[in-house]
């Protein structure tokens, strides 16, 4: 799955099907019209926060942009058949390399949570840009160690540790050291 080539097309298609002008989308999301245009033309894949704002205006779940299918029953994700990972970014090369997401629910329609396995790149520069959005997040450290900045506080998680927080508070997840890490993350965003 080349997520970077489907997110923008889906957003544009949904926006147009709901007769929402680009300028109205910008006003309702608080994003710049040029940024939305770059997203819709697949020039930029935004971070989670702008995607969540767009999803709310369109009245859809975040997963609608990723890889929805029609499976109504349970969906099993096998480790040996996970689809290609993708990165959320702000269009900056440094941000793009920060985390690779592997969806664990791409085939489940009607879902309210977005579970991911996330490979977190080894710690590099400390130029973190926290994000905030409506909803909640749960992070469980599978390998290595991560640092979660939450508001003014920083919390270090090692293998087996977890954190659950309201994502309206500015937050950022990054590797705690040069080893990198792997986490299970579950993101919930109200529609």
Secondary structure as UniProt FT lines:
FT   HELIX           3..5
FT   HELIX           7..17
FT   TURN            18..19
FT   HELIX           22..29
FT   HELIX           33..40
FT   TURN            41..42
FT   HELIX           48..58
FT   HELIX           62..65
FT   HELIX           79..81
FT   HELIX           93..96
FT   TURN            97..98
FT   STRAND          99..103
FT   TURN            106..107
FT   TURN            109..110
FT   STRAND          113..120
FT   STRAND          136..150
FT   TURN            151..152
FT   STRAND          153..158
FT   TURN            159..160
FT   STRAND          162..166
FT   TURN            167..168
FT   STRAND          171..175
FT   TURN            178..179
FT   STRAND          181..188
//
